Amino acid sequence: MAEQADRDQRTEQPTPKRLQDARERGQVPRSRELAGTAVMVSGAATLLLAGGLLAGGLESVMRSGLSLDRAALADPMAALHAFNAAIVESGLAMAPLLGIVFLVAMVAPLATGGFVFSSKALGPDLNRLNPIEGIKRVFGLQGLAELAKALAKFLVVGGTAAAVVWWMLPDMMALSGMPTGPALRGAAWLLGLAGLLMSAALVLVAVVDVPFQVWSHKRNLRMTRQELLDEIKQTEGRPEVRARVRAAQRELARRRMMQDVPRADVVVTNPTHYAVALKYEPGRTRAPRVLAKGRDLVALEIRRVAAEHGVPLFEAPPLARAIYATTELGREIPSGLYLAVAQVLTYVYQLRAARGDASRVRRPVPEVAEEYLQP
């Protein structure tokens, strides 16, 4: 009951961090059925393709083992030497088959879960010695699934094997009346074909087992809501810490922004609630960029820094609010505000040429399109 209640509470899917932690412990989805099927298919295919060479090698071993001359029989070591030579020749003859099967047996498990080496998995796990945990594994969902899979494999593969043997029985019986070489090659062909047909049945089991192992792996790693919240706190920090970090980031960004205000061509104001510093660099930018912007106290700081460095202030409440609302820091103003900003910059350039004599320059009234007007 306690195990079922704990399982019911684990409603959250495992996070990437939890999956990575499990991988570091060596816990990845593995399908033994896929590996077994791949080994059987590769072995059967090798017998079909290279069965003739393998049969020829074995025929040579049989002939050399049965062709000892009479003088060698009197030597006590002759039989031992012949046996050693037969082992070496048999190994060489079987090397292609054994090599391919060994390679596939090593690579096939990597198809689900990939390559994993974990020193943690090599450590002792006392839970595996716990008989209660063992009983839970046997009679749990995983144990029942393994039992159902074993029964299904027995029925499918056993039925397929019986059908294949019944179908090949005449050819098998015919091998006894054939010479040694053709009989060995025929046996290799029949064995490879039988293995390939039975592998087709194993493929059905593997196709069901692989998704089940992936699903079961993620199901076992599911998290409770509290575990998910604890992990978020560990990876991202506590909320109050994040708030302090964001505040520090905003303060740093504000300081950098204030350092750019002296380079501005003009600061458009609201006059008190908003302030936007603009800079236009012909040939480098298509339109004026926002170097700094802010409201209330930040706007007051922008105006103070601008006044200290002689940057002109231009009061245009609708335009200041429109730029503030539509343009991010460091971005160019939208095309709908080109005309209004151009009027302001022209006035500033003319005022600069008149050496600050405002009576000689007509002050514009920038018009802002209605879609840019802020309430």
Phi and psi in degrees as a GROMACS rama.xvg file:
@    title "Ramachandran Plot"
@    xaxis  label "Phi"
@    yaxis  label "Psi"
@TYPE xy
-64.9208  -39.8173  ALA-2
-64.9869  -40.7845  GLU-3
-65.3597  -39.7985  GLN-4
-64.818  -40.9468  ALA-5
-64.1831  -38.4787  ASP-6
-67.3569  -37.225  ARG-7
-66.4479  -29.7077  ASP-8
-76.4977  -18.8945  GLN-9
-85.6714  81.1475  ARG-10
-101.16  -10.7171  THR-11
-95.4231  139.502  GLU-12
-67.5984  147.467  GLN-13
-63.5003  138.764  PRO-14
-78.7213  162.743  THR-15
-55.5523  -35.1753  PRO-16
-66.238  -42.5003  LYS-17
-65.1029  -40.0051  ARG-18
-64.1441  -40.0515  LEU-19
-67.5491  -40.0507  GLN-20
-62.0983  -42.0013  ASP-21
-64.2496  -37.5427  ALA-22
-64.6083  -38.9357  ARG-23
-66.0346  -25.4296  GLU-24
-86.5692  1.12976  ARG-25
87.0281  11.293  GLY-26
-95.0374  100.196  GLN-27
-134.969  155.815  VAL-28
-67.6031  131.134  PRO-29
-131.207  141.175  ARG-30
-120.272  106.822  SER-31
-67.707  -28.2609  ARG-32
-66.9399  -38.9647  GLU-33
-64.5779  -43.1289  LEU-34
-64.1459  -44.5489  ALA-35
-63.6487  -39.9871  GLY-36
-65.2863  -42.6017  THR-37
-63.1747  -39.7925  ALA-38
-64.4003  -44.1566  VAL-39
-67.7445  -40.6613  MET-40
-64.5433  -44.4323  VAL-41
-65.1863  -41.2328  SER-42
-64.5375  -44.0487  GLY-43
-65.0696  -41.284  ALA-44
-64.8552  -37.735  ALA-45
-65.1281  -39.9786  THR-46
-63.3817  -39.2033  LEU-47
-68.8905  -38.4013  LEU-48
-85.5404  -36.9725  LEU-49
-121.387  21.3236  ALA-50
-64.0318  -32.4575  GLY-51
-64.2704  -44.4001  GLY-52
-64.6989  -42.068  LEU-53
-64.6668  -42.2359  LEU-54
-64.9354  -37.9803  ALA-55
-63.2857  -40.7771  GLY-56
-64.1388  -42.5699  GLY-57
-68.0205  -34.5203  LEU-58
-63.1844  -39.9427  GLU-59
-63.8369  -39.3296  SER-60
-63.7319  -43.1639  VAL-61
-64.8255  -41.8725  MET-62
-65.7497  -43.8155  ARG-63
-68.5335  -32.1214  SER-64
-73.4884  -23.4731  GLY-65
-103.588  9.12181  LEU-66
-118.434  35.0234  SER-67
-71.7383  133.093  LEU-68
-76.8821  168.366  ASP-69
-65.523  -33.8632  ARG-70
-66.3333  -35.721  ALA-71
-69.3742  -24.9303  ALA-72
-67.4656  -24.5127  LEU-73
-79.3662  -14.3015  ALA-74
-88.5505  121.461  ASP-75
-62.5846  -26.2022  PRO-76
-90.0577  -7.39342  MET-77
-64.3512  -43.8864  ALA-78
-62.5943  -39.8269  ALA-79
-64.9445  -42.8988  LEU-80
-62.9588  -40.8455  HIS-81
-64.851  -40.0525  ALA-82
-64.1129  -43.5546  PHE-83
-61.6513  -42.7949  ASN-84
-64.5608  -37.6754  ALA-85
-66.0103  -38.7831  ALA-86
-63.0408  -44.1693  ILE-87
-64.1935  -45.3593  VAL-88
-66.156  -37.5899  GLU-89
-66.2323  -40.1833  SER-90
-62.2709  -41.101  GLY-91
-66.4277  -38.1191  LEU-92
-67.9498  -36.9549  ALA-93
-88.0834  -5.64784  MET-94
-56.0663  -46.1876  ALA-95
-59.0393  -43.6892  PRO-96
-65.8804  -47.9733  LEU-97
-65.7031  -38.1662  LEU-98
-64.6152  -44.3502  GLY-99
-66.9983  -43.5916  ILE-100
-63.1307  -41.8944  VAL-101
-63.907  -43.073  PHE-102
-63.2544  -43.9511  LEU-103
-65.8008  -38.1277  VAL-104
-63.5943  -29.8213  ALA-105
-81.1036  -33.5738  MET-106
-90.2087  -34.7395  VAL-107
-56.6402  -42.8218  ALA-108
-61.9387  -21.3888  PRO-109
-71.4259  -12.9763  LEU-110
-64.6835  -28.9604  ALA-111
-118.017  103.854  THR-112
106.592  -20.4177  GLY-113
73.0802  -174.325  GLY-114
-80.9054  132.028  PHE-115
-138.365  129.353  VAL-116
-127.224  119.567  PHE-117
-132.322  122.43  SER-118
-70.1301  -24.7727  SER-119
-65.596  -33.4136  LYS-120
-69.4288  -19.7083  ALA-121
-81.6669  -14.9201  LEU-122
-73.164  159.973  GLY-123
-69.1993  141.745  PRO-124
-124.188  104.185  ASP-125
-67.0987  -21.2817  LEU-126
-64.0694  -26.5761  ASN-127
-71.4456  -20.2947  ARG-128
-90.571  -4.05963  LEU-129
-80.0793  116.072  ASN-130
-64.0681  -31.6752  PRO-131
-65.229  -43.8617  ILE-132
-64.7899  -35.549  GLU-133
-63.93  -41.5386  GLY-134
-64.5311  -38.6018  ILE-135
-62.6611  -39.3926  LYS-136
-67.6845  -37.226  ARG-137
-70.2419  -43.3981  VAL-138
-100.405  6.14126  PHE-139
-82.5688  -172.893  GLY-140
-61.7396  -40.2176  LEU-141
-64.5504  -43.4888  GLN-142
-64.117  -41.4589  GLY-143
-64.8911  -38.5445  LEU-144
-64.4526  -41.0965  ALA-145
-64.7717  -39.5773  GLU-146
-63.4218  -45.8514  LEU-147
-62.7983  -38.0371  ALA-148
-67.3846  -40.5578  LYS-149
-64.4997  -42.3569  ALA-150
-64.3824  -42.6081  LEU-151
-63.5792  -41.8419  ALA-152
-64.943  -39.7365  LYS-153
-62.7291  -44.7941  PHE-154
-67.9587  -45.4617  LEU-155
-68.7041  -51.6685  VAL-156
-70.2403  -41.0016  VAL-157
-62.5876  -44.0869  GLY-158
-63.151  -41.2784  GLY-159
-65.1481  -41.3391  THR-160
-63.8494  -42.2985  ALA-161
-62.7209  -42.261  ALA-162
-65.2346  -40.149  ALA-163
-66.1825  -44.1942  VAL-164
-62.8129  -41.8162  VAL-165
-63.1533  -38.4166  TRP-166
-72.7017  -34.9564  TRP-167
-93.316  -2.41228  MET-168
-55.2077  -44.271  LEU-169
-61.1685  -41.1097  PRO-170
-66.8131  -36.9005  ASP-171
-64.7374  -43.0182  MET-172
-64.7819  -30.6433  MET-173
-71.325  -19.2998  ALA-174
-64.3578  -29.3703  LEU-175
-66.5136  -22.9589  SER-176
-97.8987  7.47564  GLY-177
-100.099  156.621  MET-178
-61.602  165.648  PRO-179
-58.9398  -50.3342  THR-180
-61.3445  -56.2829  GLY-181
-60.0846  -32.9633  PRO-182
-66.8151  -41.8711  ALA-183
-65.1335  -42.9816  LEU-184
-65.9697  -39.2634  ARG-185
-65.2567  -38.6955  GLY-186
-65.6516  -40.0333  ALA-187
-63.6902  -41.2211  ALA-188
-64.1955  -45.9671  TRP-189
-65.2838  -39.3439  LEU-190
-65.2398  -42.7724  LEU-191
-64.3728  -41.7518  GLY-192
-66.0849  -41.1609  LEU-193
-64.275  -42.2427  ALA-194
-63.2517  -37.8359  GLY-195
-68.2913  -39.4907  LEU-196
-67.4893  -40.2648  LEU-197
-70.4971  -29.1612  MET-198
-65.1908  -33.2522  SER-199
-60.4909  -35.7225  ALA-200
-70.2271  -37.1456  ALA-201
-66.973  -28.9248  LEU-202
-59.8007  -39.1209  VAL-203
-61.8519  -40.1349  LEU-204
-67.1173  -41.0842  VAL-205
-66.7553  -36.5564  ALA-206
-62.7982  -33.1096  VAL-207
-81.286  -35.7762  VAL-208
-73.3093  -38.3696  ASP-209
-61.5799  -52.359  VAL-210
-61.6037  -33.8515  PRO-211
-65.6229  -40.2776  PHE-212
-66.5268  -39.3352  GLN-213
-65.0716  -44.7969  VAL-214
-63.8389  -43.2357  TRP-215
-64.8408  -37.2996  SER-216
-63.0233  -47.0521  HIS-217
-68.554  -33.4279  LYS-218
-65.7983  -39.9638  ARG-219
-69.1869  -21.2159  ASN-220
-98.9837  5.48354  LEU-221
-59.5499  155.222  ARG-222
-120.207  154.56  MET-223
-80.2396  166.412  THR-224
-61.9375  -38.0988  ARG-225
-68.0437  -40.0665  GLN-226
-62.4918  -38.0717  GLU-227
-64.8141  -43.8549  LEU-228
-65.1404  -39.8939  LEU-229
-63.6303  -38.0701  ASP-230
-68.0522  -38.6641  GLU-231
-61.6008  -41.0417  ILE-232
-64.1931  -39.1196  LYS-233
-69.6716  -39.2795  GLN-234
-82.1306  -36.205  THR-235
-107.731  -9.46955  GLU-236
91.4847  165.112  GLY-237
-70.8204  155.402  ARG-238
-56.3089  -40.5659  PRO-239
-67.9177  -32.3165  GLU-240
-69.6579  -42.6589  VAL-241
-62.0957  -38.5307  ARG-242
-63.3466  -41.0463  ALA-243
-66.5047  -37.6482  ARG-244
-64.3467  -44.8501  VAL-245
-63.3349  -38.1564  ARG-246
-63.9752  -41.769  ALA-247
-64.9957  -38.5066  ALA-248
-65.0079  -40.8148  GLN-249
-64.8801  -40.4192  ARG-250
-64.4531  -40.9103  GLU-251
-64.5995  -41.9052  LEU-252
-64.7814  -37.2024  ALA-253
-65.1562  -39.6795  ARG-254
-65.852  -42.088  ARG-255
-62.8418  -39.1498  ARG-256
-63.5627  -42.3644  MET-257
-64.9888  -30.1395  MET-258
-68.0614  -21.0249  GLN-259
-89.5421  -15.1044  ASP-260
-58.5226  -42.5703  VAL-261
-60.6116  -18.935  PRO-262
-87.2223  -4.89703  ARG-263
-72.1202  154.191  ALA-264
-83.4213  -33.4205  ASP-265
-159.328  153.033  VAL-266
-118.515  115.484  VAL-267
-89.3341  129.204  VAL-268
-120.904  172.287  THR-269
-96.3116  -32.5027  ASN-270
-98.4922  -19.1894  PRO-271
-111.812  -28.6324  THR-272
-85.6917  -29.712  HIS-273
-129.616  149.595  TYR-274
-151.025  133.184  ALA-275
-133.546  123.45  VAL-276
-96.0159  127.884  ALA-277
-117.549  147.608  LEU-278
-140.017  129.56  LYS-279
-119.355  125.847  TYR-280
-121.776  94.0943  GLU-281
-57.247  137.737  PRO-282
88.9867  -22.8808  GLY-283
-107.446  -33.3044  ARG-284
-128.602  150.352  THR-285
-77.7322  -26.3616  ARG-286
-148.82  165.507  ALA-287
-59.0521  143.49  PRO-288
-106.662  154.873  ARG-289
-89.9351  113.538  VAL-290
-86.7966  -31.2349  LEU-291
-157.052  149.126  ALA-292
-156.41  153.64  LYS-293
-174.642  168.789  GLY-294
-121.082  154.985  ARG-295
51.7351  -114.774  ASP-296
-64.2859  -37.1718  LEU-297
-66.722  -39.9663  VAL-298
-62.3904  -40.3583  ALA-299
-61.943  -40.6754  LEU-300
-65.6189  -39.4315  GLU-301
-62.6516  -43.8056  ILE-302
-65.2054  -37.7478  ARG-303
-64.678  -46.0872  ARG-304
-64.9187  -39.4944  VAL-305
-63.59  -42.6077  ALA-306
-64.5229  -37.507  ALA-307
-65.0146  -30.8446  GLU-308
-106.711  13.0398  HIS-309
72.8811  24.6039  GLY-310
-82.6779  127.434  VAL-311
-62.1585  142.293  PRO-312
-106.627  131.792  LEU-313
-125.533  118.408  PHE-314
-85.9317  114.988  GLU-315
-152.024  84.2715  ALA-316
-52.9571  -50.7138  PRO-317
-61.0686  -41.3172  PRO-318
-67.2127  -41.0853  LEU-319
-62.0511  -44.9879  ALA-320
-66.4041  -38.0345  ARG-321
-65.5486  -44.7915  ALA-322
-65.182  -43.3715  ILE-323
-59.6826  -40.4283  TYR-324
-80.1306  -26.4459  ALA-325
-105.8  -16.5011  THR-326
-123.623  126.269  THR-327
-78.063  162.714  GLU-328
-62.3107  130.128  LEU-329
85.1921  -3.18535  GLY-330
-96.8475  161.759  ARG-331
-82.1769  150.006  GLU-332
-68.0933  153.635  ILE-333
-68.8314  158.134  PRO-334
-62.2394  -28.4621  SER-335
-67.0573  -14.093  GLY-336
-107.244  6.30272  LEU-337
-57.7379  -49.0021  TYR-338
-63.6001  -46.4587  LEU-339
-62.5946  -44.4392  ALA-340
-69.1286  -35.8971  VAL-341
-62.0989  -38.5276  ALA-342
-62.5472  -41.3675  GLN-343
-66.4996  -44.8666  VAL-344
-66.8875  -37.497  LEU-345
-61.7693  -43.1342  THR-346
-61.223  -43.1789  TYR-347
-64.1924  -43.1608  VAL-348
-65.4273  -40.5402  TYR-349
-66.2079  -39.2829  GLN-350
-64.0916  -37.2261  LEU-351
-66.386  -39.3883  ARG-352
-68.6833  -30.2354  ALA-353
-84.7828  9.08953  ALA-354
58.5569  38.7216  ARG-355
83.4491  3.59159  GLY-356
-81.5126  95.242  ASP-357
-66.4878  -20.7337  ALA-358
-69.1482  -20.3342  SER-359
-91.862  -5.3878  ARG-360
-124.616  133.189  VAL-361
-81.6349  124.931  ARG-362
-80.02  126.194  ARG-363
-81.2989  164.661  PRO-364
-119.589  93.4518  VAL-365
-62.2166  134.916  PRO-366
-101.577  129.344  GLU-367
-108.139  131.83  VAL-368
-58.5888  151.592  ALA-369
-63.9355  -31.6056  GLU-370
-69.8728  -16.4103  GLU-371
-95.2633  -7.67204  TYR-372
-72.0771  131.38  LEU-373
-101.228  143.128  GLN-374
